[in-house]
């Protein structure tokens, strides 16, 4: 929650200083590339392949074996990241010297500055995975705080007479991202050292390292497809108009707030438990953990989606409408937020399903699901963007997420594990009805507050916070009245 709040503060400052300008869109496009490799080599395929093997090392050899595997993995990861960084920076130099538009030259210049971030964050991801294995969830969860806080400080400095124009402010933004990446690596390293880990280079190739590599390859392909999916959407948005990439980003960020707080947090916490259950051949325990994870995600994602749809105009105006981000940008962002919010339960479901496959050491099925989703997203994006612009890209993203969810669920049902969700349908019906009732109450609350005709930030804040508070109360009260006892449902 702290991480996402800091992220919103960062986006509020960025939107205020850079708005939907070409410099903001160029930075977001450039920063997508290191984040792509971060997902592939750090938080994605490698972590997914590493965690089950770390669990087995912990059971068989204790903490010292875990530390040895971490060092071997980090040694090879650092070498690979350095090679990729040099190649990508060289590629950006070629772009700068090519006959391309000024927009792409700006994106290439920014890309050369921020791409080394990939080395810092990939190392941080592996260290965080080891901390999660030791049930140390706080420090890994706070890693994004250091990034967001650094960017906030950098933008604050830029806004304090030092950022003369949009270009200088953007470079301050890049500097904040790099300092944040350094903190993201150092803080988990200190925490893991307190668990007995001592960093050292070790390029030896054990059987466990070979297994991690073999599991990582299909995961990288699947992760690459997923991240290229995002990159293609960003690039297509970049070609629609100067503001499309920025507006899609801000809309997606609002959806990422509840998804990050609930779905990602829940999937992160249950992942070590899922891997431990499989390592101990406890299939029934695995099934129970998986079903609880799905239920908790939907319990929180469904009402979050409804609330975000109803309050989209007020939330966007409160968070972003200032400085360079004007009212027309708010109006253009509202339909994007609503579309992404509708897909929120599916994004949450995917997070749990993917972790379940990774715990089973199956990285191929998520890869195939990502490929199918990529094809659907690309075809629909190209078909819809001409007529609907950024809205068409958002619709395509949602359609791909729905398809990916169904693909993974059907495939998981073939694993000879009791992962059928039929038992949670009665509770899910109660969740949907309660969320619908909550949505009606939130809408009426906004209309009632609108009758005050108040203006300014305080009045807008009231139109957001008061309906949310009332809606939360109505939702959980409705669940109780319908007989859904949370403690019993999750026991």
C-alpha positions in Angstrom: 0.0 0.0 0.0 2.8 2.4 0.9 4.5 1.6 -2.4 1.4 2.3 -4.5 0.7 5.5 -2.6 4.2 6.7 -3.3 3.7 5.7 -6.9 0.6 7.8 -7.2 2.5 10.8 -5.6 5.2 10.2 -8.2 2.7 10.2 -11.1 0.9 13.2 -9.7 4.2 15.2 -9.8 5.1 13.8 -13.2 1.8 14.7 -14.7 1.9 18.1 -13.2 5.4 18.9 -14.5 5.4 17.1 -17.8 1.6 16.6 -18.5 0.9 14.6 -21.6 3.9 16.1 -23.4 6.2 14.4 -25.9 8.9 14.3 -23.2 6.7 12.4 -20.8 5.7 9.9 -23.5 9.3 9.5 -24.6 10.4 8.8 -21.0 7.7 6.2 -20.5 8.5 4.6 -23.8 12.3 4.5 -23.0 11.7 3.2 -19.5 9.6 0.4 -20.8 12.6 -1.4 -22.2 14.6 -1.8 -19.0 11.4 -2.8 -17.3 10.9 -5.4 -20.0 14.2 -7.0 -19.2 13.5 -6.6 -15.5 10.4 -8.7 -15.9 12.3 -11.3 -17.9 15.5 -11.7 -16.0 14.5 -10.5 -12.5 11.0 -10.5 -11.3 9.7 -12.8 -14.0 11.0 -16.0 -15.4 14.2 -16.3 -13.4 12.6 -15.7 -10.1 9.8 -18.1 -11.0 12.4 -20.8 -11.9 14.6 -20.0 -8.9 12.0 -20.0 -6.1 11.0 -23.7 -6.3 14.7 -24.7 -6.4 15.4 -22.4 -3.4 12.6 -24.1 -1.5 14.2 -27.5 -2.2 17.6 -26.3 -1.3 16.3 -25.0 2.0 14.7 -28.3 2.8 17.7 -30.4 1.8 20.7 -28.2 2.6 19.5 -25.4 4.9 20.3 -21.7 4.5 23.9 -22.1 3.5 22.7 -24.0 0.4 20.2 -21.2 -0.4 23.0 -18.6 -0.1 25.2 -20.6 -2.5 22.5 -20.9 -5.1 21.7 -17.2 -4.8 25.4 -16.3 -5.4 25.7 -18.6 -8.4 22.5 -17.2 -9.9 23.5 -13.6 -9.3 27.0 -14.1 -10.8 25.6 -15.2 -14.2 22.7 -12.7 -14.0 25.2 -9.7 -13.6 27.3 -11.0 -16.5 24.2 -11.3 -18.8 22.8 -7.9 -17.7 26.1 -6.1 -18.5 26.2 -7.7 -21.9 22.6 -6.7 -22.7 23.1 -3.2 -21.4 26.1 -2.6 -23.7 24.2 -3.9 -26.7 21.1 -1.9 -26.0 23.0 1.4 -25.5 24.8 0.7 -28.8 21.4 0.1 -30.4 20.1 3.4 -29.1 23.2 5.1 -30.6 22.3 3.7 -34.0 18.7 5.0 -33.7 20.1 8.5 -32.8 22.2 8.5 -35.9 19.4 7.2 -38.2 17.0 9.2 -40.2 14.1 9.0 -37.8 11.8 11.7 -36.4 12.9 13.9 -33.5 10.4 12.0 -31.2 12.3 8.7 -31.6 15.7 10.5 -31.1 14.5 11.9 -27.8 13.3 8.4 -26.7 16.7 6.9 -27.7 18.6 9.5 -25.7 16.5 8.9 -22.6 16.9 5.1 -23.2 20.7 5.3 -23.0 20.4 7.1 -19.7 17.9 4.8 -17.9 18.6 1.4 -19.4 21.4 0.5 -16.9 18.6 0.5 -14.3 18.0 -3.1 -15.5 21.2 -4.4 -13.8 20.2 -2.8 -10.4 16.6 -4.0 -10.4 17.4 -7.5 -11.6 19.9 -8.1 -8.8 17.3 -6.6 -6.4 14.7 -9.1 -7.6 16.8 -12.1 -6.9 17.7 -10.8 -3.4 14.0 -10.2 -2.7 13.1 -13.7 -3.8 15.5 -15.1 -1.2 14.1 -12.8 1.4 10.5 -14.0 0.6 11.7 -17.6 1.0 12.7 -16.7 4.6 9.3 -15.1 5.1 10.8 -11.6 5.0 8.1 -9.9 2.9 8.4 -6.3 4.2 11.7 -5.3 2.6 11.0 -6.8 -0.8 7.6 -5.1 -0.8 9.2 -1.8 -0.1 11.6 -1.9 -3.0 9.3 0.2 -5.2 9.1 2.8 -2.4 12.8 3.6 -2.9 12.3 4.2 -6.6 9.2 6.3 -6.2 10.7 8.3 -3.3 13.9 9.0 -5.3 11.8 10.2 -8.3 9.7 12.4 -6.1 12.8 14.0 -4.6 14.3 14.5 -8.0 11.2 16.1 -9.5 10.9 18.2 -6.4 14.4 19.5 -7.0 13.7 20.0 -10.7 10.6 22.0 -9.8 12.6 24.2 -7.4 14.0 26.5 -10.1 16.5 23.9 -11.4 14.3 22.4 -14.1 14.2 25.3 -16.6 12.1 23.4 -19.2 10.5 20.1 -20.0 13.8 18.6 -21.2 15.7 19.4 -18.0 12.8 18.2 -15.8 12.8 14.9 -17.7 16.5 14.4 -17.1 16.0 15.0 -13.4 13.3 12.3 -13.6 15.8 9.9 -15.2 18.3 10.7 -12.4 15.7 9.9 -9.8 15.0 6.6 -11.4 18.7 5.6 -11.4 19.2 6.6 -7.8 16.0 4.7 -6.9 17.3 1.6 -8.7 20.5 1.7 -6.6 18.5 1.9 -3.4 16.3 -1.0 -4.6 19.4 -3.1 -4.8 21.3 -2.0 -1.7 18.4 -2.3 0.8 17.5 -5.9 0.1 21.3 -6.8 0.0 21.7 -5.4 3.6 18.6 -7.3 4.8 19.7 -10.6 3.2 23.2 -10.2 4.7 21.6 -10.1 8.1 20.2 -13.6 7.3 23.7 -14.9 6.9 24.2 -14.3 3.1 27.7 -13.1 2.0 28.0 -11.9 -1.6 30.7 -13.5 -3.8 31.1 -14.3 -7.5 30.6 -18.0 -8.3 30.4 -19.1 -11.9 30.4 -22.8 -11.2 27.5 -24.7 -12.8 25.8 -27.1 -10.4 22.8 -29.4 -11.3 20.6 -27.0 -9.5 21.8 -24.1 -11.6 21.2 -26.1 -14.8 17.7 -26.8 -13.7 17.1 -23.1 -13.0 18.4 -22.3 -16.5 16.2 -24.9 -18.2 13.1 -23.7 -16.4 14.0 -20.1 -17.1 14.2 -20.4 -20.9 10.5 -21.0 -21.6 9.7 -18.5 -18.9 11.8 -15.9 -20.6 10.0 -16.6 -23.9 6.6 -16.3 -22.2 7.7 -13.3 -20.3 9.2 -11.7 -23.4 5.9 -12.2 -25.2 4.0 -10.6 -22.4 6.4 -7.7 -22.1 6.6 -7.2 -25.9 2.8 -7.1 -25.7 3.1 -4.1 -23.4 5.8 -2.6 -25.5 3.8 -2.9 -28.7 0.8 -1.3 -27.0 3.0 1.6 -25.9 4.6 2.0 -29.3 1.2 1.9 -31.0 -0.1 4.4 -28.6 3.0 6.6 -29.3 1.9 6.6 -32.9 -1.7 7.5 -32.3 -0.9 11.0 -31.0 1.4 12.8 -28.6 -0.7 12.2 -25.5 -2.0 8.6 -26.0 1.0 6.8 -24.4 0.8 9.1 -21.4 -2.9 8.8 -20.9 -2.8 5.0 -21.3 0.0 4.9 -18.7 -1.9 7.0 -16.1 -5.1 5.0 -16.6 -3.3 1.7 -16.2 -1.5 3.1 -13.1 -4.8 3.6 -11.4 -5.8 0.0 -12.0 -2.4 -1.2 -10.9 -3.0 0.4 -7.5 -5.5 -2.2 -6.3 -4.0 -5.0 -8.4 -0.6 -4.3 -6.9 -1.9 -3.9 -3.3 -4.1 -7.0 -3.4 -3.3 -9.4 -6.2 0.4 -9.0 -6.4 0.8 -9.0 -2.7 -1.3 -12.1 -2.2 0.4 -14.0 -5.0 3.8 -13.0 -3.7 2.9 -14.3 -0.2 1.4 -17.6 -1.3 4.1 -18.4 -3.8 6.6 -19.7 -1.2 3.8 -21.7 0.4 2.8 -23.2 -3.0 6.4 -24.2 -3.7 6.8 -25.7 -0.3 3.6 -27.7 -0.6 4.8 -29.2 -4.0 8.3 -29.8 -2.6 6.7 -31.7 0.3 4.3 -33.6 -2.1 1.3 -32.1 -0.3 -1.2 -31.7 -3.1 -4.2 -31.1 -0.9 -2.4 -28.2 0.8 -1.5 -26.8 -2.6 -5.1 -26.9 -3.8 -6.3 -25.2 -0.6 -3.8 -22.4 -0.8 -4.6 -21.8 -4.5 -8.3 -21.6 -3.9 -7.9 -19.2 -1.0 -5.7 -17.0 -3.0 -8.2 -16.8 -5.8 -11.1 -16.0 -3.4 -9.2 -13.3 -1.6 -8.2 -11.7 -4.9 -11.7 -11.6 -6.3 -13.1 -10.6 -2.9 -11.0 -7.4 -3.2 -10.7 -6.9 -7.0 -14.4 -7.0 -7.9 -15.4 -4.1 -5.5 -12.3 -2.2 -6.5 -13.2 -2.4 -10.1 -16.8 -1.2 -9.5 -15.6 1.7 -7.3 -13.0 2.7 -9.9 -15.6 2.7 -12.7 -18.0 4.9 -10.7 -15.3 7.4 -9.3 -13.1 7.5 -12.4 -13.6 11.2 -13.2 -13.2 12.4 -9.6 -10.1 10.2 -8.9 -8.3 11.3 -12.1 -9.1 15.0 -11.5 -7.9 14.8 -7.9 -4.7 13.0 -8.6 -3.5 14.4 -11.9 -5.4 17.4 -13.1 -3.0 20.2 -12.3 -0.1 22.0 -14.1 0.4 20.6 -17.6 -2.3 17.9 -17.1 -5.6 19.8 -18.0 -9.3 19.0 -17.9 -9.3 17.7 -21.5 -6.7 15.1 -20.5 -8.9 14.0 -17.6 -11.9 13.6 -19.9 -9.8 11.5 -22.3 -8.5 9.3 -19.5 -11.9 8.4 -18.0 -13.0 5.8 -20.6 -9.5 4.2 -20.4 -9.7 3.8 -16.7 -13.2 2.3 -16.9 -12.1 -0.2 -19.5 -9.0 -1.2 -17.6 -11.1 -1.5 -14.4 -13.5 -3.9 -16.0 -10.5 -6.2 -16.6 -9.1 -5.9 -13.1 -10.5 -9.2 -11.8 -8.9 -11.0 -14.7 -5.5 -9.4 -14.1 -5.8 -10.5 -10.5 -6.7 -14.0 -11.5 -3.7 -14.3 -13.8 -1.3 -13.3 -11.0 -2.5 -16.3 -8.9 -2.7 -18.8 -11.8 0.8 -18.0 -13.0 2.3 -18.5 -9.6 0.6 -21.8 -9.3 2.2 -23.0 -12.6 5.6 -21.7 -11.5 5.3 -23.6 -8.2 4.7 -26.7 -10.3 7.9 -25.9 -12.3 5.8 -25.5 -15.3 6.9 -22.3 -17.2 5.8 -23.5 -20.6 2.1 -23.2 -20.1 2.2 -19.5 -19.0 4.5 -19.0 -22.1 1.8 -20.5 -24.4 -0.9 -18.5 -22.7 1.1 -15.3 -23.1 1.6 -16.0 -26.8 -2.1 -16.5 -27.4 -2.8 -13.2 -25.5 -0.1 -11.4 -27.6 -1.7 -12.4 -30.9 -5.2 -11.4 -29.7 -3.9 -8.0 -28.4 -1.9 -7.3 -31.5 -4.7 -8.2 -33.9 -7.4 -6.3 -32.0 -5.1 -3.3 -31.4 -4.3 -2.9 -35.1 -8.0 -3.4 -35.9 -9.4 -0.9 -33.3 -6.8 1.8 -32.9 -7.6 3.5 -36.2 -11.2 4.1 -35.3 -11.1 4.3 -31.5 -7.5 5.4 -30.8 -6.3 4.8 -27.2 -9.7 3.3 -26.3 -9.3 0.6 -28.9 -5.9 -0.3 -27.5 -7.4 -0.6 -24.0 -10.2 -2.8 -25.2 -7.6 -5.1 -27.0 -5.6 -5.3 -23.8 -8.7 -6.4 -21.8 -9.7 -9.0 -24.4 -6.2 -10.5 -24.3 -6.3 -10.7 -20.4 -9.7 -12.5 -20.5 -8.3 -15.0 -23.0 -5.2 -15.6 -21.0 -7.2 -16.2 -17.8 -9.4 -18.8 -19.4 -6.4 -20.5 -21.0 -4.5 -20.8 -17.8 -7.5 -22.0 -15.8 -8.3 -24.8 -18.2 -4.7 -25.9 -18.4 -4.3 -25.9 -14.6 -7.4 -28.2 -14.3 -5.4 -30.8 -16.2 -2.6 -31.1 -13.6 -4.3 -33.8 -11.5 -4.8 -31.4 -8.7 -8.1 -30.3 -7.2 -8.1 -26.7 -8.6 -11.7 -26.6 -9.5 -13.3 -23.3 -8.4 -16.9 -24.6 -8.3 -16.8 -24.4 -4.5 -16.2 -20.6 -4.5 -19.0 -19.7 -6.9 -21.6 -19.2 -4.1 -19.3 -16.8 -2.4 -18.4 -15.1 -5.7 -22.1 -14.5 -6.3 -22.3 -12.8 -2.9 -19.2 -10.7 -3.8 -20.8 -9.5 -7.1 -24.1 -8.6 -5.5 -22.5 -6.8 -2.7 -20.1 -4.9 -5.0 -23.1 -3.9 -7.2 -24.9 -2.6 -4.2 -21.8 -0.7 -3.1 -21.5 0.8 -6.6 -25.1 2.2 -6.4 -24.4 3.7 -3.0 -21.1 5.3 -4.2 -22.8 6.8 -7.2 -25.6 8.3 -5.0 -23.0 9.6 -2.6 -21.2 11.4 -5.4 -24.5 12.9 -6.7 -25.4 14.1 -3.2 -22.0 15.7 -2.7 -22.3 17.3 -6.2 -25.4 19.2 -4.9 -23.1 21.1 -2.6 -21.5 22.8 -5.7 -18.2 22.9 -3.9 -15.1 23.6 -5.9 -11.3 23.3 -5.3 -9.1 20.4 -4.2 -10.8 20.0 -0.8 -14.2 19.6 -2.3 -12.8 17.1 -4.9 -11.1 15.2 -2.2 -14.4 14.9 -0.3 -16.1 13.6 -3.5 -13.5 10.8 -3.6 -12.8 9.9 0.1 -16.3 10.1 1.5 -17.9 7.8 -1.2 -15.0 5.3 -0.8 -15.5 5.2 3.0 -19.2 4.7 2.7 -18.8 2.1 -0.1 -16.3 0.0 1.9 -18.7 -0.1 4.8 -21.7 -1.0 2.6 -19.7 -3.7 0.8 -18.5 -5.6 3.9 -21.9 -5.1 5.6 -23.6 -6.6 2.6 -21.3 -9.6 2.7 -22.0 -10.2 6.3 -25.8 -9.9 5.8 -25.6 -12.3 2.9 -23.9 -14.9 5.1 -20.3 -14.6 3.8 -18.2 -14.9 6.9 -14.7 -13.9 5.8 -12.9 -15.9 8.5 -14.9 -19.1 7.8 -14.6 -18.7 4.0 -10.8 -18.4 4.2 -10.2 -21.1 6.9 
